[in-house]
Amino acid sequence: MTPAIRQPEPLGLVPGPFHDRIAALNRQQGWTGWMGHASPTVLDTVEFEYFAIRNGTTLFDISPMNKYRIAGPDAEAVVNRLVTRDIRKLKPGRVAYAIWCNAEGNVVDDGTVFRLAPNEFRLCCQEPQLGWLDDVAWGYDVTITDDSAAIAALAVQGPTSCAVLKAAGLAGVEELKPFDIRSFRVETHDIMVSRTGFTGDLGYELWMAPGAALGLWDRLMEAGRVRGIRAIGYAAVEMARIEAGFLLPRVDFLSSQTHLRPGRARNPYELGLDWLVALDKPHFNGRRALLALSRQRPARRLVTIEIDRDKPAHHAFVYHRKRREVGFVTSALWSPTVKRNIACAWIEAPWVQDGGDLWVEIYRQRELTWNRRMARARIVERRVFDSARRRATPPADF
């Protein structure tokens, strides 16, 4: 019997492994393209989906992420040459957030590095990196494989996520510490679970063969029925990640591979990611440039600001003393949980150090009339939402 050919979405996007279940729940029929896949923006309402992240359990398809396997005797050396942090310290069964840079010390991309075995790694990231990895691995005894289509992935996030996974048959998942990895057998399928996520809350990411995707989805939905489980779209995840202080390529910064105009790429010190740079480890891409940059004051910094009143400062300019333009906003949100008006913003160096007398220019439309407002802003810690349940082991059964 010839298998049925799955038809693409009208937008020309490829359906992912969880698409049939997501499409049935997508009342808004809101879709966006993510690496050529149809990814939901909002299924029901963004309010319902956001509060499900902070109060229940949510499912979000992260299968479109780029996933690369680096394996062989020189796998550790290759990964350590690629990223700026010291991967030799990463033990098997653990995950680490990492960035990698070009020869000028500007960030190419960020992602997560999974150490699956002493000589086997998985790199997950937003942008395609196969060509970059092949260049880095030249001359090493290592195999680079693009596993993006071979692995389905599902983010299970929220305060009841651990309880839902246990109810779905993943006994022992409560023992995972943040950034741990463990494999589970669910019916006839092997599921790898990592205690990771992009919401800043208690959560997990599940990695599996595409053939296991729909069965696992159904199992989780049934197990989470009494704990308010909900499928969500990108808009709600975007709200949560801003609260958690996570950066997003193409939104908060441009990759050194994709920017078109000179001077638009950014280095780790400007991004506030200097804690990811291990200058004391052996040679890695961009080390010489980063060593020089570490001795200089960054020309600008990406910071989190808190703004007076409740109007989100989308695409706003930042001023010093209401007169001099010193920066601009990349991501903005009125946080429903912490009740604060926050934004990520690029601010020029002198006023980052000073941190005082900053103002944001906000335009607000009322009855088809635009009103200009100058609102006071202050630089604050990047992570605005920080719940203890994100780190608790074992997590509480809410």
Phi and psi in degrees as a GROMACS rama.xvg file:
@    title "Ramachandran Plot"
@    xaxis  label "Phi"
@    yaxis  label "Psi"
@TYPE xy
-77.3933  126.033  THR-2
-65.6041  147.273  PRO-3
-68.5901  141.25  ALA-4
-88.9631  124.192  ILE-5
-76.3921  132.171  ARG-6
-86.1972  142.352  GLN-7
-72.0724  163.866  PRO-8
-64.3919  158.037  GLU-9
-54.785  -28.1836  PRO-10
-76.27  -0.929137  LEU-11
84.9596  16.4263  GLY-12
-93.5487  147.967  LEU-13
-83.9751  133.706  VAL-14
-72.5197  136.063  PRO-15
-84.754  -179.726  GLY-16
-65.134  -24.7483  PRO-17
-101.235  9.06259  PHE-18
-59.5663  -42.3609  HIS-19
-58.9711  -40.1448  ASP-20
-73.4748  -39.991  ARG-21
-67.0977  -42.9942  ILE-22
-60.638  -37.1504  ALA-23
-66.8821  -23.8889  ALA-24
-99.0288  -7.95277  LEU-25
-83.6854  82.2588  ASN-26
-66.2068  -30.875  ARG-27
-80.3164  -16.049  GLN-28
51.8938  39.9627  GLN-29
-94.4548  117.26  GLY-30
-129.593  149.996  TRP-31
-136.187  161.581  THR-32
-89.6543  129.964  GLY-33
-134.052  105.804  TRP-34
51.7706  40.2127  MET-35
82.0318  -1.67268  GLY-36
-100.128  152.391  HIS-37
-79.0741  113.965  ALA-38
-118.941  135.348  SER-39
-73.695  142.731  PRO-40
-92.6683  -57.5034  THR-41
-139.762  127.311  VAL-42
-89.6877  -43.4892  LEU-43
-121.425  -84.5542  ASP-44
-136.995  146.746  THR-45
-65.0558  -29.7048  VAL-46
-64.8413  -48.8691  GLU-47
-58.7179  -42.6146  PHE-48
-72.0254  -39.2552  GLU-49
-63.6003  -48.2405  TYR-50
-68.9177  -22.1024  PHE-51
-67.2056  -35.6049  ALA-52
-62.5778  -41.9445  ILE-53
-88.2203  -10.4906  ARG-54
-131.697  -10.9805  ASN-55
-140.048  -131.373  GLY-56
-132.349  138.96  THR-57
-128.415  150.825  THR-58
-117.562  126.923  LEU-59
-136.714  126.736  PHE-60
-75.5693  116.385  ASP-61
-111.357  19.7379  ILE-62
-58.9691  -31.8873  SER-63
-65.7627  -10.8322  PRO-64
-56.3791  147.415  MET-65
-77.2746  131.584  ASN-66
-130.873  123.787  LYS-67
-125.37  137.033  TYR-68
-101.252  126.665  ARG-69
-117.86  111.413  ILE-70
-139.184  148.303  ALA-71
135.99  172.561  GLY-72
-56.2275  -30.7814  PRO-73
-102.889  19.0713  ASP-74
-59.6186  -44.9284  ALA-75
-61.7553  -42.8957  GLU-76
-63.2128  -38.1703  ALA-77
-67.162  -47.9134  VAL-78
-64.7894  -38.2923  VAL-79
-69.0715  -29.1635  ASN-80
-74.1691  -31.2848  ARG-81
-72.4002  -55.7183  LEU-82
-91.489  164.066  VAL-83
-86.6335  -21.7759  THR-84
-88.4525  165.008  ARG-85
-85.8867  100.698  ASP-86
-72.713  -16.0515  ILE-87
-61.0505  -23.6984  ARG-88
-83.4297  -9.42448  LYS-89
-84.7206  118.053  LEU-90
-84.4282  155.187  LYS-91
-56.1238  140.625  PRO-92
85.482  15.4224  GLY-93
-130.422  159.588  ARG-94
-122.408  148.751  VAL-95
-138.408  140.085  ALA-96
-78.1913  138.703  TYR-97
-149.802  159.901  ALA-98
-127.903  161.221  ILE-99
-138.705  150.935  TRP-100
-126.185  162.642  CYS-101
-88.492  -173.545  ASN-102
-64.7753  -23.9859  ALA-103
-85.1999  -0.832643  GLU-104
84.3134  11.094  GLY-105
-91.7454  144.802  ASN-106
-69.8713  127.213  VAL-107
-82.2436  -48.1803  VAL-108
-168.793  170.753  ASP-109
-126.271  164.364  ASP-110
179.208  -168.457  GLY-111
-117.101  138.52  THR-112
-109.644  120.403  VAL-113
-101.523  124.244  PHE-114
-97.0512  100.263  ARG-115
-81.6181  -28.1851  LEU-116
-159.256  170.578  ALA-117
-52.7365  -36.3997  PRO-118
-119.992  30.729  ASN-119
-143.758  128.548  GLU-120
-130.538  157.833  PHE-121
-127.195  131.357  ARG-122
-110.03  124.929  LEU-123
-115.917  130.979  CYS-124
-155.698  170.877  CYS-125
-81.8404  -44.078  GLN-126
-95.6884  151.235  GLU-127
-62.5821  132.311  PRO-128
-131.324  12.7791  GLN-129
-63.2044  -43.9369  LEU-130
-62.2823  -40.1508  GLY-131
-64.9621  -42.8425  TRP-132
-64.5298  -40.6658  LEU-133
-61.7445  -38.338  ASP-134
-65.6964  -43.9272  ASP-135
-64.6927  -35.695  VAL-136
-85.6873  -1.20956  ALA-137
-60.2759  128.673  TRP-138
89.3034  -6.38073  GLY-139
-99.1096  154.803  TYR-140
-86.1378  83.7159  ASP-141
-155.869  152.524  VAL-142
-116.872  129.333  THR-143
-107.467  124.638  ILE-144
-126.669  133.545  THR-145
-85.6548  106.016  ASP-146
-99.9874  16.5868  ASP-147
-57.4755  -43.5647  SER-148
-84.235  -16.1713  ALA-149
-89.1562  -8.52021  ALA-150
-127.605  121.534  ILE-151
-88.9707  148.228  ALA-152
-142.776  142.343  ALA-153
-138.101  125.734  LEU-154
-86.6577  124.52  ALA-155
-115.767  104.284  VAL-156
-128.102  147.87  GLN-157
129.963  163.354  GLY-158
-62.6985  -23.4085  PRO-159
-99.9609  9.57841  THR-160
-64.064  -38.9673  SER-161
-65.2414  -43.0076  CYS-162
-62.1601  -38.4788  ALA-163
-66.1387  -43.256  VAL-164
-64.3218  -39.4138  LEU-165
-63.6818  -42.1804  LYS-166
-65.7824  -24.9941  ALA-167
-83.5219  -0.64192  ALA-168
105.911  7.88303  GLY-169
-92.5359  68.8457  LEU-170
-63.8389  132.684  ALA-171
95.246  -3.56697  GLY-172
-64.193  -24.6419  VAL-173
-67.089  -15.4902  GLU-174
-81.4213  -12.7463  GLU-175
-68.7227  129.849  LEU-176
-88.1661  163.235  LYS-177
-52.165  130.611  PRO-178
74.1669  16.3536  PHE-179
-84.7775  157.986  ASP-180
-127.499  141.752  ILE-181
-153.595  146.934  ARG-182
-97.0606  141.963  SER-183
-129.258  151.211  PHE-184
-104.151  117.167  ARG-185
-118.296  111.04  VAL-186
55.7515  -113.288  GLU-187
-107.239  12.6979  THR-188
-119.12  146.074  HIS-189
-91.8713  127.249  ASP-190
-120.195  124.992  ILE-191
-93.9766  130.566  MET-192
-117.746  130.158  VAL-193
-119.669  139.547  SER-194
-87.1823  77.8819  ARG-195
-139.879  171.341  THR-196
170.216  175.727  GLY-197
-121.21  20.8818  PHE-198
-112.749  -11.6406  THR-199
75.7947  10.2539  GLY-200
-116.224  177.826  ASP-201
-57.0677  133.724  LEU-202
-178.143  168.697  GLY-203
-141.344  159.465  TYR-204
-125.08  132.52  GLU-205
-110.289  132.278  LEU-206
-122.777  130.467  TRP-207
-156.663  171.004  MET-208
-70.6686  145.128  ALA-209
-55.2029  -31.0848  PRO-210
-66.3803  -17.8886  GLY-211
-92.4225  -5.07677  ALA-212
-63.8049  -54.5029  ALA-213
-67.7269  -38.7946  LEU-214
-62.8945  -40.7195  GLY-215
-67.3819  -41.6402  LEU-216
-55.8364  -49.4353  TRP-217
-61.6183  -39.9375  ASP-218
-64.8758  -41.8963  ARG-219
-68.8112  -41.0007  LEU-220
-62.5962  -38.7095  MET-221
-70.3512  -42.4934  GLU-222
-66.8829  -28.9624  ALA-223
-98.0321  7.90188  GLY-224
-58.2377  -40.2606  ARG-225
-85.9827  -2.78496  VAL-226
-115.789  21.8893  ARG-227
69.0721  39.9661  GLY-228
-70.7622  144.381  ILE-229
-150.53  137.062  ARG-230
-77.1638  141.747  ALA-231
-131.957  167.116  ILE-232
-111.546  -177.554  GLY-233
-64.19  -34.0002  TYR-234
-59.3975  -40.3133  ALA-235
-70.331  -38.7823  ALA-236
-62.7386  -38.2836  VAL-237
-60.893  -40.8884  GLU-238
-62.2019  -46.26  MET-239
-65.513  -38.8064  ALA-240
-71.1885  -31.0998  ARG-241
-66.4245  -44.248  ILE-242
-59.0563  -36.9508  GLU-243
-81.8001  -7.47025  ALA-244
80.1445  20.2833  GLY-245
-84.6232  142.684  PHE-246
-93.1582  152.534  LEU-247
-128.524  120.241  LEU-248
-58.9537  148.447  PRO-249
72.4033  -6.27899  ARG-250
-116.05  -57.9538  VAL-251
-91.9851  -23.7027  ASP-252
-156.879  159.78  PHE-253
-103.885  140.117  LEU-254
-66.3947  146.844  SER-255
-66.9337  -11.4323  SER-256
-88.1395  -23.3981  GLN-257
-110.818  -15.8344  THR-258
-68.9588  149.723  HIS-259
-104.822  -31.6374  LEU-260
-103.82  142.344  ARG-261
-58.7025  143.236  PRO-262
84.9744  4.03089  GLY-263
-94.6431  -15.3426  ARG-264
-74.6147  159.678  ALA-265
-132.16  147.886  ARG-266
-102.304  167.35  ASN-267
-59.4988  -31.8463  PRO-268
-70.5644  -33.9359  TYR-269
-71.5005  -32.7958  GLU-270
-83.0009  -4.10375  LEU-271
74.2755  23.8467  GLY-272
-110.808  25.9997  LEU-273
-62.6623  -22.3542  ASP-274
-67.7466  -12.5392  TRP-275
-93.8247  0.637594  LEU-276
-103.668  115.524  VAL-277
-104.89  88.9469  ALA-278
-71.7863  -12.8403  LEU-279
-90.7296  1.21359  ASP-280
-92.0674  170.009  LYS-281
-59.3712  175.028  PRO-282
-51.411  138.114  HIS-283
-145.62  165.826  PHE-284
-59.1817  126.049  ASN-285
85.0762  3.92011  GLY-286
-60.0895  -44.3126  ARG-287
-61.7303  -44.1356  ARG-288
-66.5849  -40.1935  ALA-289
-67.4655  -34.0334  LEU-290
-62.1823  -42.6598  LEU-291
-67.8302  -41.1395  ALA-292
-65.877  -29.9145  LEU-293
-65.9704  -19.2034  SER-294
-93.5368  -0.756793  ARG-295
-113.946  158.933  GLN-296
-83.7775  128.774  ARG-297
-58.11  144.235  PRO-298
-71.0461  -22.1693  ALA-299
-156.557  164.199  ARG-300
-139.513  144.328  ARG-301
-90.3864  118.451  LEU-302
-130.076  167.249  VAL-303
-100.084  133.415  THR-304
-121.148  149.244  ILE-305
-108.585  134.697  GLU-306
-118.547  139.931  ILE-307
-63.8324  154.335  ASP-308
68.3516  -166.662  ARG-309
-122.268  8.22079  ASP-310
-87.2623  117.246  LYS-311
-59.5165  140.265  PRO-312
-94.8907  57.9252  ALA-313
-61.7977  127.25  HIS-314
55.8439  31.6927  HIS-315
-88.6384  156.566  ALA-316
-89.2619  151.004  PHE-317
-110.186  134.799  VAL-318
-122.554  154.703  TYR-319
-104.207  125.125  HIS-320
55.2449  31.513  ARG-321
65.9694  7.90039  LYS-322
-121.56  -52.4403  ARG-323
-91.5946  125.094  ARG-324
-74.2929  121.713  GLU-325
-125.588  3.09237  VAL-326
176.096  -173.557  GLY-327
-154.856  156.98  PHE-328
-90.8697  138.374  VAL-329
-105.01  -40.5544  THR-330
-136.09  140.469  SER-331
-143.582  151.963  ALA-332
-165.056  136.506  LEU-333
-86.7646  113.195  TRP-334
-77.637  114.883  SER-335
-67.1258  -25.9059  PRO-336
-83.4046  -50.6868  THR-337
-94.1069  -2.71324  VAL-338
54.9582  50.0709  LYS-339
-135.998  145.693  ARG-340
-92.3433  107.608  ASN-341
-123.349  161.902  ILE-342
-160.205  152.358  ALA-343
-93.628  135.782  CYS-344
-146.631  144.018  ALA-345
-87.8855  127.326  TRP-346
-131.199  137.078  ILE-347
-64.8306  148.792  GLU-348
-52.2919  -49.5572  ALA-349
-56.711  -33.2474  PRO-350
-90.4528  -11.4826  TRP-351
-70.3582  -45.3269  VAL-352
-66.7626  -40.087  GLN-353
-69.9351  -50.4668  ASP-354
68.1658  3.0504  GLY-355
-112.72  158.024  GLY-356
57.7169  44.0041  ASP-357
-97.4215  142.328  LEU-358
-135.987  147.482  TRP-359
-115.815  134.81  VAL-360
-91.9015  115.593  GLU-361
-119.794  136.036  ILE-362
-110.745  132.073  TYR-363
-129.74  130.775  ARG-364
-96.2552  127.159  GLN-365
-132.105  117.006  ARG-366
52.5265  50.5353  GLU-367
64.6545  19.1359  LEU-368
-122.021  128.747  THR-369
-89.5665  132.531  TRP-370
-118.548  135.669  ASN-371
-94.9446  134.592  ARG-372
-134.277  136.506  ARG-373
-104.181  118.549  MET-374
-114.962  139.677  ALA-375
-68.6494  142.971  ARG-376
-133.317  150.522  ALA-377
-136.692  142.151  ARG-378
-77.1103  130.323  ILE-379
-129.598  177.578  VAL-380
-61.6741  145.548  GLU-381
-63.2651  -41.8494  ARG-382
-86.6576  107.61  ARG-383
-87.107  -39.1884  VAL-384
-100.311  122.804  PHE-385
-147.522  91.7712  ASP-386
-91.8797  141.146  SER-387
-63.3991  -23.8288  ALA-388
-68.5262  -19.5544  ARG-389
-62.6799  -29.6131  ARG-390
-106.168  -14.4537  ARG-391
-63.7209  133.634  ALA-392
-138.769  116.226  THR-393
-77.7406  153.095  PRO-394
-68.2881  154.145  PRO-395
-71.264  150.021  ALA-396
-87.7636  91.9673  ASP-397
